[in-house]
């Protein structure tokens, strides 16, 4: 086996905060891992994202400012729209992703 061959980048895995439950459902239908636990506190969800290597998806600007996401602890994407269709377009466009053929179950 050739050890020098580059591996394709890992598929991103997401965590949708409590404002993005519908987006989590649609991400799963598009074949992506999308964790959603609305009962978690901000600290718990940020710690969970960091520990599991999940990309945090949030509409909460204050949450992004409070946590040192820019220092590599948690990768986060601030979702701009209230509409789940626009949210999905933004996410897929910014991360250059395409829906998969099979839903993530």
N, C-alpha and C positions, 0 to 999 in steps of 0.2 A: 504494500500500500504506500502511495506517495505522500509523505508527510508535508511536502512543500506546497501542496495544492491549497489554495485559499478556500475557506468555508464561506458560504453565502451568509450575509448578515442575518442575525436572529430576527424572527418576526416580533414586532413590538407587542407587548401585553399591556393592557390598560386597566386603570382603576377610575371609575366614574364617581364623582362625589355625589352628595345627596340631591343636587340640582339636576343631575343628568341621568336619571333612571331610564328614560325612554331611549336616550342615546346608547346606553349599555345594551339594551335589548336589540337595537338595530345593529350594533357592532357584532354581537353574537350571530345574528342572522346573516351578516356579511362574512362570517367565518373567523372572527377575531376573538381572542380571549378578552373578556371585559368583566372585571370584578365590580360588584356594586353592593355596598353595605351601608345603607343610609343611617343606621344607628351609631356608627363610629363617630367619635369626636374628631376634631381636626387633627389633634396630636396623634391619635390612633391611626387615622388613615394615612397620614404622612409617614409615620413609622412603618406601617404595613407596606406602603409603596417602596420605601427605601429598602426594606428587608427582602422584598420579593422581586425587586427590579422592575416595578410597574411604572408606566408613564401615567402620571396623574392628569386627568381631564377635569377641569373645573371652570365654573363661571365666576368664582369668588376671587376678585382681584386682591382683597385683603389677605386671603389665605396664601396666595402666591408671594405676596410681599413679606409676610411673617416668617416664612420658612426659607432657609438658604438654598432655594432650588438652583440658583445660578452657580453655586459652588459644587455641583455634582452630587449632592445628597439625594435629590429627587428630581427626575426629569418631569417637567410639567408643560401642559399646553392650555392656555387660557382660551376657552371657547367663547366666542363673541355673541352668537345669536340665541334667542329663546326657542327658535324653531328647530326641531330635531333633524329635519331634512337639511337645513343650512349648517347645522352642527356637523352632520356626517360629511357634507361636501367640504367644509373647512378642514376637518381632520384628514380625510383622504387626500385632499389637495396639498396641504402643508407637509404631510409625511410621505407623499408620493406613493400611496397605497391603492390597491385595487381590491374590490370584494372577491372573496374566494367562492368556489363552486359549492362547498359544503358549509352549512352553519356550524358554529362552535356550540356543542351541546355538553 
